[in-house]
Amino acid sequence: MAGRVFASGYSEDILFGTGQVLHGKGKGIYAYDFDEATGALSEVAVTGNVRNPSFMAADPSGQYLYAVNEFKEFEGLASGAVSAFRIEADGHVGFLNQKPSHGTDPCHLIVDKTGRNVLVANFASGSVSVFPRHADGSLADASCVVQHTGSSVDPVRQAGPHAHAVALSHDNRFAFVPELGGDTIEIYVLDAENGKITPNPDQPRIRAAPGAGPRQLTMHPKRDFAYVINELNSTMTAYGYDPARGVLTEIGTLSTLPGDFTGTSFCAEVQISPDGRFVYGSNRGHNSIAIFRVSEADGSLALVGHEPTRGEIPRHFDISPDGGFICVANQDTGNLAVFRRDPETGHLSYTGHEIADAGTPVCVRFLSS
């Protein structure tokens, strides 16, 4: 059987908060057929003329795709953009419309579980925006924009707020925003009907260790736990979760790196296996996927090992819907690499299948064909 994988990334040069300029080589949004038996990828379509589509998310129906356009100016505003597309049978995506993201360098977005809204994290300016969806999949004007404030101990990376992602509780009641600049996870109550987020009165935020730089959060699929990967100090933090109140409680934190590693590395993506038994996180610099086993008793983590990503700067990865494979987007070497996942041990093994030239991939998504 065949599934489909979409990949997106930088199409033009971009200035990062570190001062690094990355030369984007992407052509737009790529579509690949995915062999669900072997893990092989084959290109089927490229939708061009999409500027810096750095992160993507599909709606619950799988008919529409949304991407942030990561830049610092849009239509004369200090803003990036967010774009809506219809997914076509041949792998192309049909442009529907585009809206300013109401913040610079938008880096992440998610569609809420009702399909009513798209929530966007604007990294450079540190804000979160909510966009209602029309029936045809296009986006309405933003119904809510929340500006973060604050800073932390790193004078370069944490001089101001940097919202890095949005994650939702399974019941769609709460939104969690890792705030790299302020070393917090901001917690909001989501009003999906009206497209609004407001601070959670029971816990508006939880603080991370100074200099941690929370980046991404994933919820356990079956239990009341959450896992946050911290970019700046290369750690993974486990949290207990109270679903009634939207409250997080720290369980413990582990390094994502081997004990003998002495180089420079920063974390990126975190995901959990569909059965909830293993958590995976990417190390940019060490160029590996860190593998953690989840304790069924208390949600704590134990390091299983590391798998090299067969490329440099693994910006993102995705787990196939059946949990059998992981596809890694190696940003700086421009390749997608596919690994088979052992559901019993959590270990990854390289399949030998890759796409050698995927532009400058920043995001990769498994979707149904």
C-alpha positions as CSV (number, residue, x, y, z in Angstrom):
1,M,0.0,0.0,0.0
2,A,1.1,3.6,-0.6
3,G,0.7,6.6,1.6
4,R,1.8,10.1,1.0
5,V,4.5,12.3,2.5
6,F,4.7,16.1,2.1
7,A,7.8,18.2,2.7
8,S,8.4,21.9,2.9
9,G,11.2,24.3,3.7
10,Y,13.1,27.5,2.9
11,S,12.9,28.7,-0.6
12,E,15.0,31.9,0.0
13,D,17.6,33.1,2.4
14,I,16.6,33.5,6.1
15,L,18.4,35.2,9.0
16,F,18.1,33.1,12.2
17,G,18.2,34.5,15.8
18,T,21.7,33.1,16.1
19,G,22.9,35.5,13.4
20,Q,23.3,32.6,10.9
21,V,22.0,33.2,7.4
22,L,20.7,30.0,5.8
23,H,20.5,29.9,2.0
24,G,17.2,28.3,1.1
25,K,17.1,26.0,-1.9
26,G,13.6,24.7,-1.7
27,K,11.2,24.9,-4.7
28,G,7.9,24.9,-2.6
29,I,5.9,22.1,-1.2
30,Y,7.0,18.6,-2.3
31,A,4.8,15.5,-2.4
32,Y,6.1,11.9,-2.3
33,D,4.5,8.5,-2.6
34,F,5.5,6.4,0.4
35,D,5.7,2.6,0.2
36,E,4.2,1.4,3.6
37,A,5.9,-1.9,3.3
38,T,9.5,-0.9,2.5
39,G,9.7,2.8,3.5
40,A,10.7,3.9,-0.1
41,L,9.9,7.5,-1.2
42,S,9.3,8.6,-4.8
43,E,8.5,12.2,-5.8
44,V,5.1,12.8,-7.4
45,A,4.7,16.6,-7.4
46,V,6.2,19.9,-6.5
47,T,4.0,22.9,-5.9
48,G,6.1,25.9,-6.6
49,N,5.8,29.7,-6.0
50,V,5.4,29.2,-2.2
51,R,7.7,31.4,-0.2
52,N,9.5,29.8,2.8
53,P,6.8,27.3,3.7
54,S,8.7,26.3,6.9
55,F,6.0,24.3,8.7
56,M,2.8,22.5,7.7
57,A,-0.3,21.0,9.3
58,A,-3.3,19.3,7.8
59,D,-6.9,19.7,8.9
60,P,-8.7,16.7,10.6
61,S,-10.3,15.7,7.3
62,G,-6.9,15.5,5.4
63,Q,-8.3,17.6,2.6
64,Y,-6.6,20.9,3.4
65,L,-3.0,21.8,4.2
66,Y,-1.7,24.9,6.0
67,A,1.8,26.4,6.0
68,V,3.5,29.3,7.7
69,N,5.5,31.5,5.4
70,E,8.5,32.4,7.5
71,F,9.7,35.9,6.8
72,K,9.9,39.3,8.5
73,E,7.8,41.5,6.2
74,F,4.5,40.8,4.4
75,E,2.4,43.4,2.6
76,G,4.2,46.2,4.3
77,L,3.7,44.8,7.8
78,A,6.3,43.5,10.2
79,S,4.8,40.0,9.8
80,G,5.1,36.6,8.2
81,A,2.1,34.9,6.6
82,V,0.0,31.8,6.8
83,S,-1.3,30.1,3.7
84,A,-4.2,27.7,3.0
85,F,-4.1,25.0,0.3
86,R,-6.4,22.2,-0.9
87,I,-4.7,18.8,-1.3
88,E,-5.2,17.4,-4.8
89,A,-5.1,13.7,-5.7
90,D,-2.0,14.1,-7.8
91,G,0.0,15.5,-4.9
92,H,-0.1,19.2,-5.8
93,V,-1.7,21.6,-3.4
94,G,-4.1,24.2,-4.7
95,F,-3.6,27.7,-3.2
96,L,-6.7,29.0,-1.5
97,N,-5.6,32.2,0.3
98,Q,-3.0,33.8,2.5
99,K,-3.2,36.0,5.6
100,P,-0.6,38.0,7.6
101,S,0.5,36.0,10.7
102,H,0.5,39.0,12.9
103,G,4.1,38.4,14.0
104,T,7.5,37.9,12.4
105,D,9.1,34.6,11.4
106,P,6.1,32.3,12.1
107,C,7.6,28.9,12.8
108,H,4.7,26.5,13.7
109,L,1.0,26.0,13.3
110,I,-1.7,23.5,14.2
111,V,-5.3,23.0,13.2
112,D,-7.6,22.5,16.2
113,K,-9.3,19.2,16.6
114,T,-12.8,20.6,15.5
115,G,-11.2,21.9,12.4
116,R,-12.5,25.4,13.1
117,N,-9.3,27.2,13.6
118,V,-5.6,27.4,12.7
119,L,-3.3,28.5,15.6
120,V,0.1,30.0,14.6
121,A,3.3,30.6,16.7
122,N,5.3,33.6,15.6
123,F,8.8,33.0,16.7
124,A,10.8,36.3,16.3
125,S,8.1,38.6,17.7
126,G,6.8,36.1,20.3
127,S,3.1,36.0,19.6
128,V,0.3,33.5,19.0
129,S,-2.5,34.1,16.4
130,V,-5.8,32.3,15.8
131,F,-7.4,32.1,12.3
132,P,-10.9,30.7,11.8
133,R,-11.4,28.5,8.8
134,H,-14.1,29.0,6.2
135,A,-16.1,26.0,4.9
136,D,-14.0,25.9,1.7
137,G,-10.8,25.5,3.8
138,S,-9.6,29.1,3.3
139,L,-8.6,31.3,6.2
140,A,-10.6,34.2,7.7
141,D,-8.8,37.2,9.3
142,A,-7.2,36.6,12.7
143,S,-9.8,36.4,15.4
144,C,-7.2,36.6,18.3
145,V,-3.6,37.7,18.6
146,V,-1.8,37.3,22.0
147,Q,1.6,39.0,22.4
148,H,4.1,37.4,24.8
149,T,6.5,39.3,27.0
150,G,9.6,38.4,29.0
151,S,13.2,37.2,28.5
152,S,15.6,34.8,30.2
153,V,19.3,34.2,30.8
154,D,20.7,33.8,27.3
155,P,21.4,37.4,26.1
156,V,21.3,36.4,22.4
157,R,18.7,33.7,22.1
158,Q,16.4,34.9,25.0
159,A,16.6,38.7,24.9
160,G,12.8,38.7,24.2
161,P,9.8,36.4,23.8
162,H,10.0,33.6,21.2
163,A,6.8,31.5,20.8
164,H,8.0,28.3,19.2
165,A,5.0,26.0,18.8
166,V,1.3,25.3,19.7
167,A,0.1,22.0,21.0
168,L,-3.5,21.1,22.0
169,S,-5.0,18.9,24.7
170,H,-6.9,15.8,23.4
171,D,-10.2,17.4,24.3
172,N,-9.3,20.6,22.5
173,R,-9.8,22.7,25.7
174,F,-6.3,23.8,26.3
175,A,-3.4,25.2,24.1
176,F,0.2,24.9,25.2
177,V,2.8,27.2,23.7
178,P,6.5,26.5,24.5
179,E,8.1,29.9,24.9
180,L,11.8,29.6,24.1
181,G,12.6,33.3,24.9
182,G,11.1,33.3,28.4
183,D,11.7,29.7,29.5
184,T,8.1,29.0,30.1
185,I,5.2,27.0,28.7
186,E,2.3,29.3,28.3
187,I,-1.1,27.6,28.8
188,Y,-4.3,28.9,27.3
189,V,-8.0,28.0,27.4
190,L,-9.1,27.6,23.8
191,D,-12.6,28.8,22.8
192,A,-12.8,27.0,19.4
193,E,-16.3,28.3,18.6
194,N,-15.2,31.9,18.8
195,G,-11.5,31.5,17.8
196,K,-10.1,32.9,21.1
197,I,-7.4,31.9,23.5
198,T,-7.2,33.2,27.1
199,P,-4.7,32.5,29.9
200,N,-5.6,29.4,31.9
201,P,-6.7,30.7,35.2
202,D,-5.5,27.5,37.1
203,Q,-2.0,27.7,35.5
204,P,-1.2,30.4,33.0
205,R,2.3,29.1,32.6
206,I,4.9,26.7,34.0
207,R,8.5,27.7,34.2
208,A,11.4,25.6,32.7
209,A,15.0,25.6,33.9
210,P,16.7,28.9,33.2
211,G,18.3,28.7,29.8
212,A,16.4,25.6,28.8
213,G,14.6,27.1,25.8
214,P,11.4,25.1,25.5
215,R,10.7,24.4,21.8
216,Q,8.1,21.7,21.2
217,L,5.5,19.8,23.2
218,T,3.7,16.5,22.5
219,M,0.9,15.0,24.5
220,H,0.8,11.3,25.4
221,P,-1.9,9.6,23.2
222,K,-3.4,7.5,26.0
223,R,-2.2,8.8,29.4
224,D,-2.1,12.1,31.3
225,F,1.5,13.0,30.4
226,A,3.2,15.6,28.2
227,Y,6.8,15.9,26.9
228,V,8.8,19.0,26.1
229,I,12.0,19.2,24.2
230,N,14.3,22.1,25.2
231,E,16.3,23.5,22.4
232,L,19.1,25.4,24.2
233,N,20.2,23.0,26.9
234,S,19.4,19.8,24.9
235,T,17.1,18.2,27.4
236,M,13.7,16.4,27.4
237,T,11.3,17.1,30.2
238,A,8.4,14.9,31.2
239,Y,5.3,16.4,32.8
240,G,2.2,15.1,34.5
241,Y,-1.0,16.5,33.2
242,D,-4.3,17.3,34.9
243,P,-6.9,17.2,32.0
244,A,-9.7,18.8,34.1
245,R,-7.7,21.9,34.9
246,G,-5.1,22.0,32.1
247,V,-2.2,22.0,34.7
248,L,1.3,20.6,34.1
249,T,3.6,19.2,36.9
250,E,7.2,18.4,36.1
251,I,8.2,14.8,36.5
252,G,11.9,14.9,35.5
253,T,14.4,16.0,32.9
254,L,17.0,14.1,30.9
255,S,19.7,15.1,28.4
256,T,19.1,14.2,24.8
257,L,22.8,13.9,24.2
258,P,25.4,11.1,25.0
259,G,27.4,11.8,28.1
260,D,30.6,11.9,26.2
261,F,29.5,14.4,23.5
262,T,31.5,17.7,23.7
263,G,30.3,19.5,20.5
264,T,27.6,22.1,19.9
265,S,24.1,20.8,19.5
266,F,20.5,22.2,19.8
267,C,17.3,20.2,20.0
268,A,14.4,20.6,17.5
269,E,11.4,18.2,17.2
270,V,9.7,15.9,19.7
271,Q,7.2,13.2,18.9
272,I,5.7,10.2,20.7
273,S,4.9,6.8,19.2
274,P,1.2,6.1,18.5
275,D,1.2,3.5,21.3
276,G,2.7,6.0,23.8
277,R,5.7,3.7,24.7
278,F,8.5,5.8,23.2
279,V,9.4,9.5,22.9
280,Y,11.8,10.7,20.2
281,G,13.7,14.0,19.9
282,S,16.1,15.4,17.3
283,N,19.6,16.8,18.0
284,R,20.9,19.3,15.5
285,G,24.7,19.2,15.7
286,H,25.0,15.7,17.1
287,N,22.7,14.9,14.2
288,S,20.8,12.1,15.8
289,I,17.4,11.1,17.1
290,A,17.3,10.5,20.8
291,I,15.1,7.6,21.9
292,F,13.4,7.4,25.3
293,R,11.2,4.7,26.8
294,V,8.1,5.9,28.7
295,S,7.3,4.5,32.1
296,E,3.8,3.2,32.2
297,A,3.7,3.8,35.9
298,D,4.6,7.4,36.2
299,G,5.4,8.8,32.7
300,S,9.1,9.3,33.4
301,L,11.6,8.7,30.7
302,A,14.7,6.4,30.3
303,L,17.2,6.9,27.5
304,V,17.3,4.0,25.1
305,G,19.9,5.3,22.7
306,H,20.6,7.5,19.6
307,E,20.2,6.9,15.9
308,P,22.3,9.0,13.4
309,T,20.0,10.9,11.0
310,R,22.1,10.3,7.9
311,G,22.2,14.1,7.3
312,E,23.0,17.4,9.0
313,I,20.6,19.5,11.2
314,P,17.6,17.2,11.6
315,R,15.1,20.1,11.9
316,H,11.9,17.9,11.9
317,F,10.7,14.3,11.6
318,D,7.4,12.6,11.5
319,I,6.2,9.1,12.6
320,S,4.0,7.2,10.1
321,P,0.4,6.7,11.2
322,D,1.0,3.0,11.9
323,G,4.1,3.8,13.9
324,G,6.3,1.7,11.7
325,F,8.6,4.3,10.2
326,I,10.1,7.7,10.9
327,C,11.0,10.2,8.2
328,V,13.6,12.8,9.1
329,A,14.1,16.2,7.4
330,N,17.8,17.0,7.4
331,Q,17.8,20.8,6.8
332,D,21.4,21.6,5.9
333,T,22.1,18.5,3.8
334,G,18.8,18.8,2.1
335,N,17.8,15.2,2.4
336,L,14.9,13.1,3.7
337,A,15.9,9.8,5.4
338,V,13.5,7.0,6.3
339,F,14.0,4.7,9.3
340,R,12.1,1.6,10.3
341,R,10.9,1.7,14.0
342,D,10.9,-1.4,16.2
343,P,7.7,-1.1,18.3
344,E,9.0,-3.3,21.1
345,T,12.5,-1.8,21.6
346,G,11.9,1.7,20.2
347,H,15.1,1.4,18.2
348,L,15.4,2.9,14.7
349,S,17.1,1.3,11.7
350,Y,18.0,3.1,8.5
351,T,16.1,1.6,5.6
352,G,18.5,2.9,2.9
353,H,15.6,4.9,1.4
354,E,16.0,8.6,1.1
355,I,15.3,11.7,-1.0
356,A,18.7,13.2,-1.7
357,D,17.5,16.6,-2.8
358,A,14.4,17.9,-1.0
359,G,15.5,21.5,-1.1
360,T,16.1,22.9,2.4
361,P,13.6,20.7,4.3
362,V,12.2,22.1,7.5
363,C,9.0,20.0,7.9
364,V,7.9,16.5,6.8
365,R,4.4,15.2,7.1
366,F,2.8,11.8,6.6
367,L,-0.7,12.1,5.1
368,S,-3.2,9.7,3.6
369,S,-3.1,9.6,-0.2
